[in-house]
Amino acid sequence: MRPDLTERVLRGLYSAALYLLLPITLYHLVWRGFRQRAYLQRWDERYAGYLSRVQAAPVWLHAVSVGEVNAAAPLLNALRARRPDLRVVVTTITPTGSERAQALWGDSVEHVYLPYDLPGAVNRFLQQFQPALALIVETELWPNLLFACRDRGIPVHILNARLSARSLRGYRVLGPLIRRVLAGVHLVAAQSRDDARRFVALGADAGAVQVTGNLKFDLPPLQAQAFVAQFQQLAGARPVWIAASTHEGEEAAVLEAHRLLCAQQPQALLLWAPRHPERFHAVAQKAREAGFSVALRSEQGWPDRADQVFIIDTLGELLNFFSCAPVAFVGGSLQDIGGHNLLEPAAAGSAILTGPHLHNFADISKRLREANAMRIVTDARSLAAQVETLLQDAAQRQVMVAAASRLLEDGRGALERTLALIAPALPAGEAGV
């Protein structure tokens, strides 16, 4: 498809703005690097420079961070099981996403950071890997990248696609450009009807948009029995709750909630998994300053019977720790952030608590609320009260857990529906597989 004059002007203005902002990308990497040292590494990949030899890969999958990598894992594993001949390159943007991808697949797939959306970097990336199919998880609408795919004849599929009302308003700032970007996308596999409707409103071809459901429902069965048994042996028979994916502005509320809980149940143990790795040690220090006995997964391994707060400062273990906690609070929700994955505690059998700000998971949270499978808290005091109530009342917990389990089971199927849509677009194997 040959770009018209309007598109060339819009792309030129957009690219010029990015080049003017180029020094800020360096500042951003340095600033983030002071908080998380991994941002100081592999800068060459951010600009599509590859010092080490990387192989071309006909399938490219992009998952921005840990949540998207986890959502994509069953899909990519199923693709590789069905087509072991396929070479795959996985891109992420965050170091935590990179670490998770490497933990899941190691050297069996190529992995690099997605470069910044600069025309030169985008073209170097595509030239290096020569993908024949682009699979983008959730919502990553980078204009130069998607235009370059279109211009090279690389079909783009946006999978597990979600678009909140807030994101729709944000993308409309670049409305004419984004409409042209989406017009070149071959498939939008939306999580819900609302997501599908918003993608069409943003400019996607209605014929290219299908509702496949949410891949996060298709979690593989948990095998955490041995993990939970070891945890209970070392931590003891105690009231346990977990605060997961919390942000900096929520940390004071979590600490205050635990203080209030301990006033009623002195043996209570808080498992705490901050959202961002740069907060691990800061959170541990805050807990110590609040007077709690603190242990860290990376240092002590397991909580003992004297610990009051246990910091989960590792990646890839959250599901196992959810299985150790009868009650789970999922963060990113007391602040206006939009919430995080509520289906992981559901799969692990935890009763779910969350704050009121859930626009990033509007469909899932609505279904959980309607099924009475989760409860909303608004501050430290209501969080402490709900944790205490649910820890004391196993019957209430079981009602919530059973409702969440039914909802999780009913929601499965997105994986197979997505695989069926992808299959015709996969490049042929050496023997035409």
PAFI-112753 format. One line per 10 residues: number of its first residue (from 0); for each residue x, y, z of C-alpha. Coordinates in Angstrom, 1 decimal. Each point is the difference from the previous one (the first is absolute). Layout:
% PAFI-112753
NUM	X:Y:Z; ...
***
This chain:
% PAFI-112753
0	0.0:0.0:0.0; 1.6:3.3:-1.1; -0.3:2.8:2.6; -1.9:3.0:-1.1; 1.2:3.6:0.4; -2.0:0.5:3.3; 1.6:-3.2:1.5; 3.5:1.1:-1.1; -0.5:3.4:1.7; -1.3:-1.6:3.2
10	2.7:-2.6:0.1; 2.6:2.7:-0.6; -1.3:2.3:2.7; -0.2:-2.9:2.5; 3.6:-1.2:-0.8; 1.4:3.5:0.1; -1.5:0.3:3.5; 1.6:-3.3:1.1; 3.4:1.1:-1.3; -0.2:3.2:1.9
20	-0.9:-1.9:3.1; 2.9:-2.5:-0.5; 2.2:1.5:2.7; -2.8:-0.6:2.5; 0.1:-3.8:-0.7; 3.6:0.0:1.2; -1.0:2.0:3.1; -2.8:-2.4:0.6; 2.3:-3.0:-0.2; 2.5:1.6:2.4
30	-2.8:1.1:2.4; -1.6:-3.4:0.1; 3.4:-1.6:0.3; 0.6:1.7:3.3; -3.1:-1.8:1.3; 0.4:-3.3:-1.9; 3.5:-0.7:-1.3; -1.2:-2.2:-2.9; -1.0:3.2:-1.8; 3.6:0.9:-0.3
40	0.7:-3.1:-2.0; -0.6:-1.0:-3.7; -0.5:3.5:-1.2; 1.0:-1.1:-3.5; -3.2:-2.0:-0.3; -2.1:3.1:0.9; 1.2:1.5:-3.3; 0.1:-3.3:-1.9; 3.7:-0.4:0.1; 1.0:-3.7:0.4
50	3.6:-0.6:1.1; -0.5:-3.8:0.4; -1.2:-2.2:-2.8; -3.8:-0.5:0.0; -1.8:-2.1:-2.5; -2.9:0.9:-2.2; -3.4:-1.3:1.3; -3.1:-0.3:-2.1; -2.3:0.5:3.0; 0.3:3.1:2.2
60	-1.9:0.3:3.3; 0.0:3.2:2.0; -1.0:0.1:3.6; 0.8:3.3:1.8; 0.6:-1.3:3.6; -0.6:-2.8:2.5; -3.8:-0.1:-0.2; 0.0:-0.1:-3.8; 2.7:-2.7:-0.1; -1.9:-2.1:2.5
70	-3.2:0.4:-2.1; 1.9:-0.9:-3.2; 1.8:-3.0:1.5; -2.8:-2.6:-0.5; -0.5:1.2:-3.6; 3.7:-0.1:-0.9; 0.5:-3.3:1.7; -2.9:-1.5:-2.0; 1.3:1.5:-3.2; 3.4:-1.4:0.5
80	-1.4:-3.4:1.0; -2.1:-0.1:-3.3; 2.7:1.5:-2.1; 3.4:-0.9:1.5; 1.7:1.1:-3.3; -1.0:3.6:0.6; 2.7:2.5:1.0; -1.3:2.7:2.3; 1.2:3.3:1.2; -1.5:1.5:3.2
90	0.2:3.7:0.7; -0.7:1.8:3.3; 0.4:3.5:1.1; 0.7:-0.4:3.8; 2.9:-1.9:1.6; -2.5:-1.9:2.1; -1.8:-1.2:-3.2; 3.4:-0.9:-1.4; 0.9:-2.0:3.1; -3.3:-1.8:-0.1
100	0.3:-0.9:-3.7; 3.5:-1.3:0.6; -1.1:-2.1:3.0; -2.8:-1.5:-2.1; 1.8:-0.7:-3.2; 3.7:0.5:0.5; 1.9:-0.4:-3.2; -2.8:-1.9:-1.8; -1.2:3.4:-1.4; 1.8:3.1:-1.0
110	-0.6:2.9:2.4; 0.8:3.7:-0.2; -1.6:3.2:1.1; -2.4:1.7:-2.4; 1.8:3.1:-1.4; -1.4:3.5:0.4; -2.5:0.9:-2.7; 2.6:1.9:-2.2; -0.2:-0.8:-3.7; 3.7:-1.0:-0.2
120	-0.1:-2.2:3.1; -3.3:-1.7:-1.2; 1.4:-0.7:-3.4; 3.2:-1.5:1.5; -2.0:-2.2:2.3; -2.2:-1.3:-2.8; 3.0:-0.5:-2.3; 1.9:-1.9:2.6; -2.8:-2.5:0.9; -2.0:-0.1:-3.3
130	-3.3:-1.0:1.7; -2.8:-1.3:-2.2; -2.6:0.4:2.8; -0.3:2.5:2.8; -1.9:-1.0:3.2; -0.5:3.0:2.3; -1.5:-0.7:3.5; -2.7:2.3:1.4; 0.5:3.6:-1.1; 3.3:1.3:-1.5
140	-0.9:2.3:-2.9; 3.4:1.5:-1.1; -0.7:1.8:-3.3; 3.4:-0.3:-1.7; 0.3:-3.7:1.0; -3.4:-0.9:-1.3; 0.3:2.1:-3.2; 3.4:-1.7:-0.7; -1.6:-3.4:0.4; -2.8:1.0:-2.4
150	2.5:1.4:-2.5; 2.0:-3.3:0.1; -3.1:-2.2:-0.3; 0.3:-1.4:3.6; -3.5:-0.8:1.3; -0.6:1.4:3.5; -2.3:-1.8:2.5; -0.8:1.8:3.2; -0.8:-2.8:2.5; -1.8:0.1:3.3
160	-0.7:3.5:-1.1; -1.4:2.4:2.6; -0.8:3.7:-0.2; -1.4:1.8:3.0; -2.2:3.1:-0.4; 2.9:2.0:1.4; 2.5:-1.4:-2.5; -2.5:0.7:-2.8; -0.1:3.7:1.0; 3.8:0.0:0.2
170	0.6:-1.5:-3.5; -2.5:2.4:-1.5; 2.5:2.8:0.5; 1.8:-1.6:-3.0; -3.4:-0.9:-1.6; 0.8:0.4:-3.7; 3.3:-1.8:0.4; -1.3:-2.9:2.1; -3.0:-0.5:-2.3; 2.5:-0.6:-2.9
180	2.1:-2.3:2.2; -3.0:-2.2:1.0; -1.2:-0.1:-3.6; 3.1:-2.0:-0.8; -0.5:-2.6:2.8; -1.1:-3.4:-1.2; -1.7:-1.2:3.2; -1.0:1.4:3.3; -0.9:-2.9:2.4; -1.8:1.9:2.7
190	-0.5:-1.1:3.6; -3.6:1.3:0.2; -2.8:1.6:-2.1; 0.8:3.3:1.6; 3.6:-0.3:-1.0; -1.0:-0.9:-3.6; -2.4:2.9:-0.2; 2.7:2.5:1.2; 2.6:-1.4:-2.6; -2.6:0.6:-2.8
200	-0.7:3.5:1.4; 3.7:0.7:-0.1; 0.3:-1.0:-3.7; 0.4:-3.8:-0.2; -1.9:-1.7:-2.9; -3.1:-1.6:1.6; 0.6:-3.1:-2.2; 3.4:-0.4:1.5; -1.2:0.1:3.7; -1.2:-3.2:1.7
210	-0.8:-0.6:3.7; 2.1:-3.0:1.1; 0.0:0.5:3.8; 2.8:0.5:2.4; 3.1:-2.2:-0.2; 0.5:0.5:3.8; -2.9:-2.4:0.6; 2.0:-2.8:-1.6; 2.5:-0.4:2.8; 1.5:-3.5:0.2
220	-0.8:-2.1:3.0; 1.9:1.0:3.1; 2.4:-2.5:1.5; 0.8:1.7:3.3; -0.7:-2.6:2.6; 3.7:-0.7:0.8; 0.7:3.8:0.1; -2.9:0.6:2.4; 0.9:-2.9:2.2; 3.5:1.3:0.4
230	-1.2:3.5:0.7; -2.4:-1.1:2.7; 2.6:-2.2:1.6; 2.4:2.9:0.4; -2.5:2.9:0.5; -2.3:-1.9:2.3; -3.7:-0.1:0.3; -0.7:3.7:0.0; -2.4:2.5:-1.6; 1.5:0.9:-3.3
240	-0.9:2.6:-2.6; 1.7:1.3:-3.1; 0.3:3.5:-1.5; 1.0:-0.4:-3.7; 1.0:2.5:-2.7; -0.2:3.0:2.3; 1.3:3.4:-1.1; 2.0:2.5:2.0; -3.1:2.1:0.9; -1.7:-3.1:1.5
250	2.8:-1.1:2.3; -1.0:2.1:3.0; -3.6:-1.5:-0.2; 1.3:-3.5:-0.1; 2.3:0.6:3.0; -2.8:1.7:1.9; -2.4:-2.8:-0.8; 2.5:-2.6:1.2; 0.5:2.0:3.2; -3.7:0.0:0.7
260	-0.3:-3.7:-0.8; 2.9:-0.9:2.3; -1.7:1.9:2.9; -2.8:-2.5:-0.3; 2.0:-3.0:-1.2; 3.6:0.3:1.2; 1.2:-3.1:-1.9; -1.1:1.4:-3.4; 2.5:-0.2:-2.8; 0.0:2.3:-3.1
270	1.4:-1.3:-3.2; 0.9:3.1:-2.1; 0.8:0.1:-3.7; 0.5:3.6:-1.2; -0.8:0.6:-3.7; 3.5:1.4:-0.9; 3.3:-1.6:1.0; 1.5:3.4:0.8; -2.4:0.1:3.0; 1.0:-3.3:1.5
280	2.6:1.3:2.4; -1.8:3.3:0.6; -3.1:-1.9:1.1; 2.0:-2.3:2.3; 1.6:3.1:1.6; -3.4:1.6:0.5; -1.3:-3.1:1.7; 3.0:-0.1:2.3; -0.5:3.7:0.9; -3.6:-0.8:0.8
290	1.2:-2.5:2.6; -0.6:-3.2:-1.8; 2.4:-3.0:-0.2; 0.8:-0.3:-3.7; 1.5:-2.8:-2.2; 0.6:-0.1:-3.7; -0.4:-2.9:-2.4; 3.4:0.7:-1.6; 1.8:0.0:3.3; -1.8:-2.2:2.6
300	-1.8:-2.2:-2.5; -3.0:-0.6:2.1; -1.8:1.8:2.9; 0.5:-1.5:3.4; -2.5:0.1:2.9; 1.3:3.3:1.3; -0.2:2.0:-3.3; -2.9:2.4:-0.4; 0.7:1.2:-3.5; 1.5:-2.1:-2.8
310	1.1:1.9:-3.2; -0.3:-2.0:-3.2; 2.9:1.6:-1.9; 0.2:-2.7:-2.7; -1.8:-0.4:-3.3; -2.1:-2.9:-1.2; -1.1:-1.2:3.4; -3.1:2.1:0.7; -2.5:-2.7:-0.9; 1.6:-2.4:2.5
320	-0.1:2.6:2.7; -3.6:0.8:-0.7; -0.6:-3.7:0.7; 1.4:0.5:3.5; -2.3:2.9:0.9; -3.8:-0.4:0.6; -0.5:3.7:-0.6; 1.6:2.1:-2.8; -0.1:3.7:-0.6; 0.9:1.0:-3.6
330	1.6:3.5:-0.3; 0.1:2.6:-2.6; -3.6:0.6:1.1; 0.0:2.3:3.0; 1.6:2.6:-2.2; -1.3:1.0:-3.4; 2.3:-2.5:-1.8; -2.6:-2.4:-1.3; 0.6:-3.2:1.9; 1.9:-3.2:-0.8
340	-0.7:-3.7:-0.8; -2.8:-1.2:2.2; -0.1:-3.5:-1.5; 3.2:-1.2:1.5; -1.3:0.0:3.6; -3.2:-1.5:-1.3; 1.9:-2.9:-1.5; 2.0:-0.4:3.2; -3.1:-0.2:2.2; 0.5:3.3:1.8
350	-3.0:2.2:1.0; 0.5:3.2:-2.0; 0.1:3.6:1.3; 0.7:3.0:-2.2; -0.3:3.8:0.0; -2.6:1.8:-2.1; 2.2:1.1:-2.9; -0.3:-2.8:-2.5; -0.4:1.5:-3.4; 2.8:-2.1:-1.5
360	-1.9:-3.2:1.0; -3.5:1.3:-0.4; -1.5:-3.1:-1.5; 1.6:-2.5:2.4; -0.7:2.1:3.1; -3.6:0.5:-1.0; -0.5:-3.7:-0.4; 1.7:-0.7:3.3; -2.1:2.5:1.8; -3.2:-1.3:-1.5
370	0.9:-3.5:1.1; 0.8:1.2:3.5; 3.5:-1.4:-0.5; 1.9:3.1:1.2; -0.4:3.0:2.3; 0.9:3.6:-0.4; 1.9:1.9:2.7; 0.8:3.7:0.0; 2.7:0.6:2.6; 2.2:-1.5:2.7
380	-2.8:-0.4:2.5; -2.5:-1.7:-2.4; 2.9:-2.2:-1.3; 0.9:-1.1:3.5; -3.7:-0.7:0.9; -0.6:-2.1:-3.0; 3.2:-2.0:0.4; -0.8:-0.7:3.6; -3.6:-1.0:-0.8; 1.0:-2.4:-2.7
390	2.9:-1.5:1.9; -2.4:-0.8:2.8; -2.9:-1.2:-2.1; 1.0:-3.0:-2.1; -3.6:-0.4:-1.3; -0.1:3.5:-1.5; 3.4:-0.6:-1.6; -1.1:-3.2:-1.5; -3.1:1.6:-1.5; 2.2:2.6:-1.7
400	2.6:-2.5:-1.1; -2.6:-2.3:-1.5; -1.6:2.8:-1.9; 3.3:1.2:-1.4; 0.9:-3.6:-1.0; -3.3:-0.4:-1.9; 0.6:3.3:-1.8; 3.5:-1.0:-0.8; -1.1:-3.3:-1.5; -2.9:1.6:-2.0
410	2.5:2.6:-1.4; 2.4:-2.6:-1.5; 0.2:-0.4:-3.8; 1.7:3.1:-1.1; 3.2:-2.0:-0.6; -1.5:-2.4:-2.5; -2.0:2.8:-1.7; 3.1:2.1:-0.4; 2.1:-3.0:-1.3; -2.7:-0.7:-2.6
420	0.2:3.6:-1.3; 3.8:0.0:0.0; 0.5:-3.3:-1.8; -0.8:1.1:-3.5; 2.5:2.9:0.2; 3.0:-2.2:1.3; 2.8:-0.3:-2.4; 0.4:-3.4:-1.6; 2.5:-2.3:1.4; 2.9:-1.6:-1.9
430	-2.2:-2.8:-1.1; -3.1:2.2:-0.3; -1.1:-0.8:3.6
***
